[in-house]
């Protein structure tokens, strides 16, 4: 969270995709790929918000 008067606003970092050997292929719930997709969607929302803040600055 940014403190009042703090201009530090780094660009969000993308989540690292799991390697192919991290998935066991047995249909786990949640699969590492499911978790990655959730993290990726969150990252995309945070990145869009970051871009909007940069345009407004």
C-alpha positions in Angstrom: 0.0 0.0 0.0 1.3 3.4 -0.9 1.9 5.9 1.9 0.7 9.5 1.6 3.2 11.4 -0.6 5.0 8.3 -1.7 5.5 8.2 -5.5 6.9 4.7 -5.6 4.5 2.6 -7.8 6.4 -0.3 -9.4 4.8 -2.2 -12.3 3.3 -5.5 -11.1 5.3 -8.6 -12.0 3.7 -11.4 -13.9 3.4 -14.8 -12.2 5.8 -17.5 -13.3 4.1 -20.2 -15.2 4.5 -23.7 -13.8 6.8 -26.1 -15.6 5.2 -29.0 -17.4 6.6 -31.4 -14.9 4.7 -29.6 -12.0 1.4 -31.0 -13.2 0.8 -34.6 -12.3 -1.9 -35.1 -14.9 -4.3 -36.7 -12.5 -7.0 -34.0 -12.5 -6.1 -32.5 -9.1 -8.4 -29.7 -7.8 -7.0 -27.2 -8.0 -4.3 -28.1 -10.6 -1.1 -25.9 -10.6 -2.4 -24.6 -14.0 -5.7 -23.6 -12.4 -3.8 -21.7 -9.7 -1.6 -20.1 -12.4 -4.7 -18.9 -14.4 -6.1 -17.3 -11.3 -2.8 -15.5 -10.5 -2.5 -14.5 -14.2 -6.1 -12.9 -14.2 -5.2 -11.1 -11.0 -1.9 -9.8 -12.5 -3.7 -8.6 -15.6 -6.2 -6.6 -13.5 -3.4 -5.1 -11.4 -1.4 -4.3 -14.5 -4.4 -2.5 -16.1 -4.9 -0.5 -12.9 -1.2 0.4 -12.9 -1.3 1.5 -16.5 -4.3 3.7 -15.7 -2.4 5.3 -12.8 0.6 5.9 -15.0 -1.6 7.7 -17.6 -3.2 9.8 -14.9 0.1 10.9 -13.4 
